[in-house]
Amino acid sequence: QVHLVESGGGLVEPGGSLRLSCVLSGRTFNWYVMGWFRRTPEKGRENIASMSRTGDMIDYLDSVKGRFIISTDTVKNMVYLEMNDLKPEDSAVYYCGTNERSFNLWKFDYWGVGTQVTVSS
């Protein structure tokens, strides 16, 4: 089985920072892409950040550029999302996903159950 487990969510004040982590375990593979998306009742699904295993392909949602940083660890099969200067509109359930077959940054074959991020004073 393929398992993706997110962690690091929680309650943070506006302007604060939070670091999300996600680990791929179970049936591991040489993944092509790992990334993050979020979901809210208002906006539905938004693709946040994604990058290729080779490191030469990276994309961010425009509203998080300059604030969020995605990184991966190919040895540990992990992906991280460093979130800075958080805003209330960043509140959402955050999911990590991976693609094992192509370099399509936004096509995920697997994803986790998500972790809640709430930005409020």
PERARA-V401495 format. One record per pair of residues at least 6 apart in sequence whose C-alpha atoms are under 7 Angstrom apart, sorted by sequence separation. I is the first residue (numbers start at 1). J is the second residue. If there is no record, write none. Layout:
i-><I,I>
j-><J,J>
//
This chain:
i-><39,51,52,72,73,38,39,51,72,37,38,50,51,71,72,99,37,38,50,71,99,100,37,38,49,50,70,71,98,99,8,9,36,37,49,70,97,98,99,8,36,37,48,49,69,70,98,7,8,36,48,68,69,97,98,7,35,36,47,68,69,97,6,7,35,68,96,97,6,34,35,67,68,95,96,5,6,34,67,95,4,5,33,34,67,95,4,33,95,4,32,33,94,95,3,4,32,49,93,94,3,31,93,94,2,3,93,2,92,93,1,2,92,1,2,91,92,91,91,90,88,87,88,86,34,52,40,24,39,40,52,23,24,38,39,51,23,38,39,50,22,23,38,22,37,38,21,22,36,37,21,36,37,20,21,36,19,20,35,36,19,20,35,19,34,35,18,19,34,18,33,34,17,18,33,17,31,32,16,17,31,32,16,17,31,32,15,16,30,32,33,14,15,32,14,15,33,14,14,22,6,6,14,6,9,10,11,12,13,14,4,5,9,10,11,12,13,14,4,6,7,9,10,11,12,13,6>
j-><45,57,58,78,79,45,46,58,79,45,46,58,59,79,80,107,46,47,59,80,108,109,47,48,59,60,80,81,108,109,19,20,47,48,60,81,108,109,110,20,48,49,60,61,81,82,110,20,21,49,61,81,82,110,111,21,49,50,61,82,83,111,21,22,50,83,111,112,22,50,51,83,84,111,112,22,23,51,84,112,22,23,51,52,85,113,23,52,114,24,52,53,114,115,24,25,53,70,114,115,25,53,115,116,25,26,116,26,116,117,26,27,117,27,28,117,118,118,119,119,119,119,120,119,79,103,92,77,92,93,105,77,78,92,93,105,78,93,94,105,78,79,94,79,94,95,79,80,94,95,80,95,96,80,81,96,80,81,96,97,81,82,97,82,97,98,82,83,98,83,98,99,83,84,99,84,98,99,84,85,99,100,85,86,100,101,85,86,100,102,103,85,86,103,86,87,105,87,88,96,95,96,119,112,115,116,117,118,119,120,111,112,116,117,118,119,120,121,112,114,115,117,118,119,120,121,115>
//
